Amino acid sequence: MPVYVALLRAINVGGAGTLLMSDLKALCEAAGLEDVRTYIQSGNVLLRTKLSRKDAARMLGDALAERMGMAPGVMLRTGEELAAIAANNPFPEAKPNYLMVNFLSEPAPKDALDKMVAPDGEQAHLAGCEIYVHYPDGSGRSKLKLPALKLATARNLNTVRKLAELARQMEGG
């Protein structure tokens, strides 16, 4: 059975979508997902399933919507995909905690960066279902405006690397 990493949007961010990781793990197991593990308090779940990626994302999204009263958004990636995302970082000089990878459920349109307003020197790079954003002064006070990120969930490069490593360990590699 493949290992997936579920990256959940709007979980435990700024007081919205509060869900204890123990409750998230139990919800995933009740939904039939196997070998469920969570990583940090920001909606990261490692899991195994016989379902297709699309069906697993839909099932997990439905279970979360029922539990939370809203569908937060579920992006699934394999450990190999996360490792490639980290390795293909278009901003290699950026500090890993100043580089956010924004995960989308579908490829962003080619013009996704056209409406970007980056008053603090932020840089963005589109790569299929991911948008990399380098925040030279950190993301906390950034005034970046990028509408394409509205449906994305972001993880810094350190977290992406760690999730790839944990998935590799689960796969036995």
Long-range contacts (C-beta under 8 A, 24 or more apart in sequence): 1-34, 1-48, 1-49, 1-50, 2-48, 2-49, 2-78, 3-35, 3-46, 3-47, 3-48, 3-78, 3-79, 3-167, 3-170, 3-171, 4-46, 4-47, 4-48, 4-49, 4-53, 4-56, 4-76, 4-77, 4-78, 4-167, 5-44, 5-45, 5-46, 5-47, 5-76, 5-77, 5-78, 5-79, 5-82, 5-163, 5-164, 5-166, 5-167, 6-43, 6-44, 6-45, 6-46, 6-47, 6-56, 6-57, 6-60, 6-74, 6-75, 6-76, 7-43, 7-44, 7-74, 7-75, 7-76, 7-77, 7-103, 7-153, 7-155, 8-43, 8-44, 8-45, 8-64, 8-72, 8-73, 8-74, 8-75, 8-153, 9-43, 9-72, 9-73, 9-74, 9-75, 9-151, 9-152, 9-153, 10-43, 10-70, 10-72, 10-73, 10-153, 11-42, 11-43, 11-72, 12-41, 12-42, 12-43, 13-42, 17-43, 17-68, 17-70, 17-72, 19-43, 19-64, 19-67, 19-68, 23-67, 27-63, 27-64, 27-67, 28-60, 28-63, 30-63, 31-59, 31-60, 31-63, 32-59, 33-60, 35-170, 37-166, 37-170, 39-159, 39-162, 39-163, 39-166, 40-159, 42-155, 42-159, 43-72, 43-153, 44-155, 44-159, 44-163, 46-163, 46-166, 46-167, 46-170, 48-170, 57-105, 73-105, 73-151, 73-153, 74-105, 75-103, 75-104, 75-105, 75-129, 75-153, 77-103, 78-167, 79-163, 79-164, 79-165, 79-166, 79-167, 79-168, 79-170, 79-171, 80-164, 80-167, 82-160, 82-161, 82-163, 82-164, 82-167, 83-161, 83-164, 83-168, 85-127, 85-130, 85-160, 85-164, 86-157, 86-160, 86-161, 86-164, 88-127, 89-132, 89-157, 90-125, 90-127, 90-132, 91-123, 91-125, 91-132, 91-134, 94-134, 94-136, 94-157, 96-156, 96-157, 96-158, 96-161, 97-138, 97-156, 97-157, 97-158, 98-134, 98-135, 98-136, 98-137, 98-138, 98-139, 98-156, 99-132, 99-133, 99-134, 99-135, 99-156, 99-157, 100-132, 100-133, 100-135, 100-139, 100-154, 100-155, 100-156, 100-157, 101-130, 101-131, 101-132, 101-154, 101-155, 101-156, 101-157, 101-160, 102-130, 102-131, 102-132, 102-133, 102-149, 102-152, 102-153, 102-154, 103-129, 103-130, 103-152, 103-153, 103-154, 103-155, 104-129, 104-130, 104-131, 104-148, 104-151, 104-152, 105-129, 105-151, 108-148, 109-148, 112-146, 112-148, 113-146, 113-148, 115-145, 115-146, 115-147, 115-148, 116-144, 116-145, 116-146, 117-143, 117-144, 117-145, 117-146, 118-144, 118-146, 119-143, 119-144, 120-144
